[in-house]
Amino acid sequence: MPDYSCDALIIGSGQAGNPLAKALAEAGRTVILVEEAHLGGSCVNYGCVPTKTILASAERMHQVRTAGELGIRLGGVAEVDMPAVIARKDALLATSRQNLARSFKHEHENITVLHGHASFSGPHEVQVQETKERSRTVRAKQIFINTGTRPIVPEIPGLADSNYLTTTTLLDIQEVPEHLIILGGGYIGLEFGQMFRRFGSEVTIIETGAHLLEHEDDDVCECLQKALTDDGIELLFRADTRRVSRNAAGQLTITLDTPKGERRVHGTHLLVATGRQPNSDTLNLEATGVKVDEKGFIQVNSKLQTAVRHIYALGDVHGGPQFTHISYDDYRVVRDNLLHKGRRSAKQRPLPYAVFTDPQLGRIGLNEEQAKEKGIAYRVSKLPVRNVSRAQQTGEETGFWKVLVGADDRILGAAILGSEAGEIMTILQVAMAGRLRYQQLQDMVIAHPLWAEGLNVVWKELAE
């Protein structure tokens, strides 16, 4: 009989690893949880929690600056105290980390938490380097990898010596950049760009593609791009970064290749937001037989098992959409299949998400491009946000709601661009889960004057 240290070894305490550890422990299994950095993974430490906390300060600053549009006169000049903004974020992080540590220490006697770097020495065996001098060997019946991702740093001449920022290091900045240059026009780059523009920075976003948000329909991209440029953000498209330099005075110069020739952009701070890569390369997966793709993402089946059936991969490390709620659903897939004799699958599940720009973007199901690619017949209806009563009252009139409906009158997908877009999108997701026909929302009694009241009228173009 093998001498196992535990029933389950979980490497990484992210949004899948933490709840899985607790579920397995409550089912009577012995669990060892290994974490190299802070408990909580990316969402708690350098993802959703800190970024949306800082974003809330930027939104409040914008409301103060634009209060005059609603007839509010404020005396004096509003200023951003960046150290105080970061301190507020740090206080929330400290509380979250303390609560996590306390829950593992006092609530689950079957869980042992080890702090250190884990690497495989065999299919069932992992070495945990706790300090430079001390390591221990852990043998486990089952192993769950939840190590997440880290920022990609492209190989651009001069970048390494430019004192650039990543989406992690920017969260600790103590001053408002005079001019922030952002490489990458994805969701993260846009959120940070608008955030710091509202703090008072000049902002330039450099994108290699023809528009922002490559996975969205053109009308969504165009509307959001206009909103960002109206905020004063400079957007550069089809721009390849050729070189980065910083002079003795601290000024950055980004040299670009553009359709109109060479261009140089000058700034004070540079944020690299060009994507993320999996933290699989330091695990010594070669000792296990676990397979990865060309980018290093761990390959899994619909139950999140790797090529080695007792080793699972959960969260961003196995690729696909990198969202906290998808990582948490990975936990539910593994939990139900292991503990509840279920047949839950990680394939073909809903993919709701929100982008926290202003206007906010909420997305669920198919967009028009995806429906066309799949050959699915659809009808579309759009509602300008300005036509919703709540928008007229609040002055938040930018954006539109777009819904796709199939031949059976059921909802195929939606793109909601406007205030409270994520909340409206979630209502549509519930309707899709319940297989409601659009007429049921069209005729539903919805309290006036909520944003959701737009669900009575967004379908108007379908009947024309």
N, C-alpha and C positions, 0 to 999 in steps of 0.2 A: 504494500500500500504506500503510495507516494507520501512524503512528509511535507504537506503543504503548510505555508504560514497562515493562509487565510482562504476563505472560499472565493472572495472577489477582491481583485486589486484594481483600483481606479486611478489612472494617471491623469491628473488635471482636475481642478475643482471648479469647472465652469457651470453653465446653466443646465447641462445634462448630467455632469458628474456628481454634483452635490445632491440633487434630489434622488438620484439612483443609489447613492451610498446610503441614504436614509431609508429608502424603500427596501433595499436588500437587508439592511440591519434589522428593520422592523419585522422582516420575514424570518429572522433567526439566523441569517448568514453572517459570518465574520467578514469584516470589510477593512481593508487598508486603503486609505486615500492619500496619495502623494501629490504635493503641490510645491512647485519650485519657487513661486513668487507669492502673491497675496491670494488668500481664499476668495473665491467669487468669480474668477475668470475675467474675460474681457468686458462683459456688460457692466459688472460692478466697478471695475478698476480703471478702465480706460475706454469704455464704450458708452452705452446708453446713459448710465447714471451720471457720470461726470459731464459728458457733453451736453446733455439736456438740462443739467443744473446750470451750467454757464450760459447756455442758450436762453434760459429763462431771464437771466439778467439782461441780456441783449434785447430781448423782446420788451422788457419793462422800460429800458432806455428808449427804445423806439416809440413806445406809447407816450412817454414823457415829451419827446421831441415833437410828436405830431398831435399833442393834446389840443393845440389851437384849432385844429380842424373840426373839433367837436365843441368849440366855444369855451375851452378852458384856458385861462391865462395864468402862466406860472412865472413867479418872480425869480430873478437870478438866472444863472447859467448851470444847467445840469452837467455834471462831470462823472466820468467813470473812474472808480477806485479799483483798479485791476487787482491789487493785492487782496482787497476785501472780497472781490468776486471769487478769486481762487481759494481764499480761506473758507468761504461758505461751502464751496465744492469739497474741500478737504475735510471739513467737519462732517459732511454727509457721508463721505467715503469712510471716515474713521468709524462712524456709528455702524455702517453696513458691515464693515470687516469685523468689528467687535461682536455684533450680533451673530454673525456666521460662526466665528470661533467659539462663542459661548454655546451655540446650539450643538456643535459637534462634541464639545467637552462634557456637557452636562446632560444632554438629552438622549444620547445614543451610546450605550456601553459596548455595543458590538463594533463600533468604528474606532480605528486607530488612525490618527493623522500624522503623517511624516512630512517634514519639510526638507526638500532636496531635489536633485535632478535624477530622473529615472531613465535607465537605458536597459534594453533587453540583453541578456546573456544566453537565452534559450527560449523556446516557445512558452514555457511555463515559468520562466525565471527572469527577475529584474534586479538590477543593482541600483540601489538608491544612495547617491552621494549626498550625505547630510551636511558634512563640512569637508574641508580640505583633507582632514585627517581621518574622518570617520565615514564609513559606508556600511550598508547592510544588504544582505541578500534576501529577497522576498520571493517565495514560490506560491503560485496561486492557481486554483482550479480554472478560474475564468479571469480574463483581463479586459479592461475597458479603457480605451484611449480617448481622452477628452482634452487634448493639449492645445487646441485652437490654432490661431494664426498670428502673424506679426506683419508689420508694414513692409512692403516691397520697396527697396531702394534701387532705382534703375542705375545702370552703369553709364553715367554721363561725365565726361571730362570736367574736372574741377568740383564736382558735387561733393565728394567726400571731404574736401577742405573748406567748404563754404559755411560751415556751422548751420546746416539746414535743420529744420524742425520736422518731426513726424506727427501724426495725429495723436501720439501718446505724449511726446515731450511738450507739445503746444499747450497741453492741459495744465501745465505748471508755469506758464509765462507770467511775468510780473509787471509787464508794461503793455500798453496798447501799441502795436506796431504802427509806425508811420505809414509804411506801404508794404502790405502783405502780398506776396506773389504765391500762387497756388498752382502746383503741377497736378493736373487731373480734374476733370469736370464731372466726376461721379457724385453719388449722393453725399458722401462724406465731405468732399471738397466744397460742394455747394452750401452745405449747412455751416461749415466753418467760415466760408467766404462771407455769407450774409451776416453771420454772427459778428465778425470783426468789423465789417462795414458799419454795422449799427453801433459798435463801440467807438467808431470814429476813424478807423483805418481806411486808407486808400487800398483797394483790392483789385488785383488782376488775376483772372483764372485762365490758365493755359490748357487747352484741350487738343489732343492729336486728331480727334474725329471732327466730323462736319457739324455736330451739334452736341449739346449736353445730353446726358442720360440716354445712352445708346439703345436701351431696351424699351424705350417709351415711344408712343406714336408722335408723329411730327407736330401735331397741334398742341400736345402737352408740352413738348420741348420749347416750341415757339412762345407759348404763353409764359412759361416759367422764365425763359431767357429775357423776355421783355420786362418782367417784374424785377429781375436782378439788375438789368441795365438801368431801369428807372430808379433803382436804389443807388445807382452810381458805381456799380461794379463793371469793370472792363472785362469783356469776354473775347478771347482770341482762339479761333478755330483753325484746324488743319495746321497746327503749329508744332513742329518737332524741336525739342530742346537739343541744341548742339553742344553748348558749353555753358558752364556756370563759373563765375569768378567773383571775388570780393576784394575791393581795394583797401589800402591802409586806413582810409577813413571809415570803413565798415559798409560802404555801399555795395550792394549786389548788382551784378549785371548778368542777365539771362540772354544768351544769344540764340535766336530761333531761326529755323528755316520755315518760311511761310510761302503760300502761293504767289505772293507779291515780292518774294526775295527775302534777304536777310533782314531781321529786325532785332533790336536790342531793347530789353525791358529792364528798367532800373528800380530797385526797391531796397527795403531795409531788412525784411525777413522773408524766408522761403519755406513754404510748407510742401512736403512731398506727400501727395495723396493719390498715388498711382496704383493702388490695389494692395492686396495682402497675400502672403504665402503661408503654407501650412507649417506648423511646428512638428514635422515628422522626421526631419533630417538628422536630429541628434538622438533619436531613440534606438539606433542600431537595429532597425527592423530587419536587416539582413540575417540576423540570428534567429528569426522566427518563421520566415516564409510568407509574411504579410506583403501584399503587393501594393505599389503606389503607381499613379499615372505619371505622365511626363512633367507635370508641375509639382509632384510630390504629394498630392492628395491621396489619402488612403482609399483603396477601392473596397467597396462593401456591397452586399446584396440588399434586398428589400427589408431584411431584418437587422441590418447594420452589422452583420458578421463579415469579417475579412476572409481572405483565402484560408486562414487558419481558424477553424470554426469556434474555438473557445476564446478567440480574441475579437473584440468588437471595436468599432470606431464611432464616436458620437460627436456631433457639433461640427464646427467649421473645418476641422481637420480632414473630413472626408469629402470636402468640396460641395458644390451646389450653392444655393442661396445662403448667404452668411447673415442670418438674422437670429437674434436671441430666441424668438418664439419658435423657430424651426429647431434650434438646439434643444429647447425644452421638450418639444414634441418627440425628438429622438429618444429622450429619456422615457417618455410614455410608450414608445414602440418597444423598447427593450424591456421595460417593466412588465407590460402586458404579456409579451411573448414568454418571458421567463417565469413570472410569478402567477399569472392568471390564465395560462394555457390559451392565450388569445392568438389571433392571426393578424395582428396589426402590422401594417406595411408603411415603410417610409417613402414609398413611391405613390405618385398620383394623389398627393394630398393638397389641400388648398394652400395658396401662397399669398396671404395678405401682407402688405407692408405699407409703411408711411414714410415720407420724406419730410423732415421738419424744417422746411423752408417756409417763407411767407410769400405767396400762398403755399399752404401745406398740400402735399400730394398723397392721396390714399388710393391704393391699387389692389384689386382682387380679380382673379380669373383671367380671362383672355382680353387682350387689347385687339385693335383692328388688324395690326400686322400679324399677330399670332393666329388669329382666326383665318386670315387669308392663307398663311403658310400651311395650316392644317386642312384647308379646303372645307371649312365649316361655314355654312350659310348663316348670315346674321343680318339683323337690322340694327340701326344705331339711332340714338336720340341724344341731343345735347341741350343743356339748359345753362344759359349764362348765369353766373352767380348773382349778378346785379338784379335778376328777376325774382330772387328769393326775398321775401319781406324782411327777414332778419338781417340780411346784408344791407338793405337800404337804411335800416335803423342804426346799425353799428358803423356804417361807412366802409365795411370790408367787402368791396364789390369786385375784386380781381379774381378771375378764374372762371371755370365752368365745370359742370357735371356731365360726364358722358357715360352712357350705359349701352351695353350690347345685349340683344335679345335673340334667341334662337327661333326656329320655325314653330316650336311648341309654346312660344310666349314665355319661356323660362329664361332667367337671367344667365348670360354666359360670362359676363365680366363688367368691370366698371373702372373708370379713372375719374376720381373726384379731386379737383384742383380748386382749393379755396379754404376759407376758415373752417376749422373742425372737420377737415376732409377725412381724417382717419376714423373718426366716430361715425360719419355717414357711411363710409366704406364698410364698416363693421356691421351696420344694419343690413346692408345689401348682402354681405357674406352670410348672415343668419338666414336671410330670405333664400339664398342659393342653397344652403344646407337643408332647408325645409322644402326645397323644390317648389317654391311659390311662383305663380305666374305674375307677370308684372302688373296685371290688372288688380290684383289683391292689394298691392301697395298703392296703386293709383286711387283706389276707392277707400282706402283705410282712413279712419278718423284719426288725425294727428294733431296734437295740441298746437294752437297758434299762440305766439309767433316763434316757433322753434326753427332751427336750421333744417331739422328733419322734415319739416313741412314741404320742402322742395321735392320730396319723394312722391307727393301727390301729382306733381306737374312735370317732372323730368321726362316722362314718357310721351309727351304731347306729339312729338314728331313721328312717332310710330303710327299714329292714327291718320296722319295727313296723306 
